[in-house]
Amino acid sequence: MTIALYLLAAVMIVVGLFGTVLPALPGIPLMFAGMFLAAWNDNFVHVGPWTLGVLGILCALAIAADIAASLLGAKRVGASAWALFGAAVGTLVGFFFSLPGLILGPFLGALAGELIAGSTLKRAAHVGVGTWVGLLVGTLVKVALAFAMIGVFALALLVPASVS
């Protein structure tokens, strides 16, 4: 059973890492859950409360950065609520069209949302680009923090239990 739990934890971490760029998966929380499962399975010998606390803080920072970057990117260009809604829908729809969909979906969704709100095409394109840049920055920060989580977790596994 122990090996099965370690395998499940590893799968959760890997799928979570992919989830940092795929909008349909809760990537960072899934990674944290996998790391917690591995720690629990090891009776918290290698990954103890302090390490889990650091991982939890990194997880919370990644979630906050992702949300904040998206909203700040949209706010910076004055996006309407329709544009934000369109960007979210475009991201979800884009998921089904692989990488091109993930790149174009948020932009096209924000563009369509801003047009529905009554903006000109030029203004809607500006909002679409600003929203997309915000989503991109949020994703990059989230990926960086995901790798930081993996580094902290791996270091905790390598360091003697009395130090972690």
Secondary structure, 3 states (H helix, E strand, C coil): CHHHHHHHHHHHHHHHHHHCCCCCCCHHHHHHHHHHHHHHHCCCCCCCHHHHHHHHHHHHHHHHHHHHHHHHHHHHCCCCHHHHHHHHHHHHHHHHHHHHHHHHHHHHHHHHHHHHCCCCHHHHHHHHHHHHHHHHHHHHHHHHHHHHHHHHHHHHHHCCCCCC
